[in-house]
């Protein structure tokens, strides 16, 4: 399979592609409950309830800001069990941590980010929010895991298993065991029988009747390196990664012995 963008798959919505040339996403450091802002407390509460947070960042309370907030509230009116709307003034000192976490200090405002319960950013809307597109922000659980890994600058090996499969292919396990890739790659598992992943399976073009394991290889900021059968080798995975010009995320990568 030729190297190509992820096409229709929404996992291209990693921090790099969402925020473009703006500041890159930074992993949030652990924050003590006592020092959390109201916004951070709200997001944490939503996460614990397995709900999304729709965060609207703004600088000026102008017509665009008011319109986006109105549309956001309207779009989530019948989704209160799924998501919580949150407004963040990026100029407020108490919001400095959340602004840094998402790297939006120089973003065009207003900006709305949809954040899944696991912390993955699943959608971004700048300046204008079309309420008809809000549904697109809700993705499957496995999609959020893939997104989060790539937002942490990791390559992803998504193992899509047939009903009787549970272990990753040997080539995937061997790839993950290489020192260069231990901390810069993530293996994610999904079964074709999981009804919650119907939408993702359709986008991956993997049939529910599959009885083997297919490995979907992805790299940030949302590049599909290929889809491979169960007999994929670590050498093939390495060659695809190198051909794509993707490093291991470590400055000492060039010294790695495979």
N, C-alpha and C positions, 0 to 999 in steps of 0.2 A: 504493500500500500504506500502510495506516495505521501510525503509529508504535506499536510494541509491544515488549514484552520479547522476548528471543531464543528464548522458548519452550523446546523440549527441547534446543536446542543447548548443549553444555557450554562454549562459549566465553563464556557469562555468568560463568564462574568467573575473573573478573579479580580483582585484589587488592581493589578496592573492594567487590565483592559477597562475596568470601570472608571478609574480615576485618571487614566491616560498619563499625561506628562506631569500630573500633580504629584505631591509627596506619596511615596509608596506606603502601603499598609504596614503597620508595626504591630507585632504581637503584644497584647496588653500584659503588663506585669501584674502579678497578684496584688490586689488592692484590699486593704483591711476594710471591713464593713463600716467601721467608724469614720473612715475618711471618704467614703463614697459620696458622690453628688446625688441629688434626687434622680437625675437621669440614669446614672449607673445603677442605682438601686432599682429603678423601674425595669431596666433591661435585664438585670439579674433575676428579678421576680418573674418576668415573662419567660425567661429561659427555663427556670425551675418548673414552670407550668407547661413546658413544651409549646410555648407560643412564640411567634415571630415578634420582633420589634421593628416598626416602620419609623425610622428616625429622620425628621426633617431638620436639616441644618440651615440656619438663616443668619443674615447680618443686619438687614434693614427690614423694618416692618412696612414694606411697600405693597403695591397691588399684587405683584407676582408672589410674594410670600403669603399674603392673605389668601390668594386664590389656591395655591398649592395646599395650604393647611385645610381649607374648606373642602377641597377635593379629596384629600387624604381621609379626613373624618367621614365624608360621605361614602368613600370607597370601602371603608372598614366597618361601616355601620352594622352590616349584617354578618360581620366576621369577628365579632368580639371574642369568640372562643378560640380564634386562631391567631389574632395579632393585636398588638397595642400600639397606638400612635404616640410618638414622643417628639416634642419640639426642642431644639437646642440652639441657643444663641451662641455662635462661635466666638463672640467677643467677651462673653461672660467668664471671668476668672475661674469660677467654680466648674466650668465645663472644659477646662484645659486638657484634662486627662482623656476625655472621650474624643475631643477634636484631634489630639495627637494619635490616639489609637487608630482612628480611621483615616488619618492623613488628609484632612479636608480643609486645612486652614487657607489654602489658595484656590479652592474649588469655586466654580461659578455657582452663585447662590440665587435662589434657594436650591438645595440639593436634598433629595430623599434617598436613603439607603434602606433596603429591606435586609434585616439580619435574622437568620434562622436561629433556633434555640441553641445550636452548637457553636454559634458565633460566626458562621460563614455569611458573607455578603452575597445575597442571591439576586439582587436587582438594584439598579441605580437610575434615578430620573432627575435630570438637571433642568432648572428654570420652570418647566411645565410638567404637571402630572396628569396623564390621561387615565381616568379611573377605569377604563376598559382594559387597561394593561396590568392592573394590580394582580390579577390572577396569575400572571406569568411569574410573579415573585415567589409563589409557593411551589417548591420543588420537592422531589422525593427524598426520603432520609438518606439514601445512598448518594444522591447527587450532592447533598450538603456536605457529606464527608469528603467527597472528591474535591469540592470547591474549597473547603477549609484547608485541605492538605496543599493545594496549589497556591492558595493565598499565603501559606507559610513557606512558599518557594520550594516545595517538594514535587518530585515526579510521582505519579500515581500508577500503580498496577492494579487495575480493577479486575478481580477474578469473578466472572459471572458463571456460577455453577449450575449444572443440571441437578435434578432432584436428589440424586444419590451421591453427589460430590460435595466435599467439605474442605479439602486441603488444596492449597495453591499448587500449580504445576511445579515440577522439580526445578525447571529453569528459572521460574520466578523466585523460588526460595533461594536458589544459588545466587541470583542477582542481588537479592536483598542482603545476603551474607557478606558481600564484598565490602571491605572497610569504607571505600569511597561513597557507597550508597546506603550504608546502614542508617544514617541519620538524615539523609536527604531524599529518601524514597519512602513511600507508604503503600502497603498492601491493603486493599479494601475488598471485602467480600459481599457478594449479592447472589441470591438464588432466583432462578427463573420462575419459581412457584410463588414468590412473594407478591401478593396482590397490590401492595403499596408501591411497587416499583414498575407497574404496568407502563406508565408514561415513559420512564427511563429506558426500559427494554425496547420500546417502540422506536425511540430516538437512536438507540444503539444498533437497531436493526438486528437484534438477536431474538430468534423465535422461542416461545415458551416451551416448545417441544424439544429443545436442545437437551441432550443427555450427557454432554461432556462439559469441560470448562473452557471458556473463551476468555483470554486476557486482553483487556483494553488498556493500551499504554498511552499515558497522557503526560504532558509537561507544561509548566506555567509559561506564559500567562493564559494557556488554554489551547494547546496544540495537540492534535491527535497524531501520535507517532505510529499507531497501527493497531489492528485487532489480530490476535494470534490464537492458533489452536493449542490444545493441551501439551503438545510436544515442543513448544517453543523453548529455545535454549538461551542460557544467559549470554552467550556470545552474540546471538542475534539481537537481543535487547540492548546490549552495550553498543553494538554497531549502529542501531537505529538512533540511539541517544546521541552518539558522537556525530552522526551524519546530520542531525538536526542542529548541531552547534550548541547543545546543552551541556553545561558543566555539572559537576556534582554538588555545587553550592559551597565548596570548601576551597580556600585558597591553596591548600596543599594537594588538590585533586590530581595535579599533573604528576605527583610523586606516587600515586596509587599503584599498587601491584595487584593485578587481577588474577 
